[in-house]
């Protein structure tokens, strides 16, 4: 029995690995360095030839929380909703990551017409900085633009 045990163990582990759903397998290959809480420092939107750069350290705050399978983002004004800059938005859903190809599947969003869309980004992480860029396209909202975001790790 002892001589067959290693072969049996190998066969069982190969069978269970092959039988796992694709999402579980892809989660195991995700770099742990992406997981955590990220604060958006600045964002650049390029749409129809116009460029808008937003500094997310002055009038608004935006964080993104990423675990092994999902992401969520929260944004609000820094004046505690007491003037014309009052704002709050949030959203989240599942994501996939393969190498530097990061895809968000937005399941929840305060802007409901954005729900159900996928957003494909390329990401790079260097030390405590995450940069993601890609095209956001939401036909229901008439949006098609290049989005470049720079985050720093909070934890």
Secondary structure, 3 states (H helix, E strand, C coil): CHHHHHHHHHHHHHHHHHHCCHHHHHHHCCCHHHCEEEEEEEEEEEECCEEEEEECCCCEEEEEEECCCEEEEEEEECCCCCCCCCCEEEEEEEEEEECCEEEEEEEEECCHHHCCCEEEEEEEEECCEEEEEEEEEEHHHCEEEEEEEEEEECC
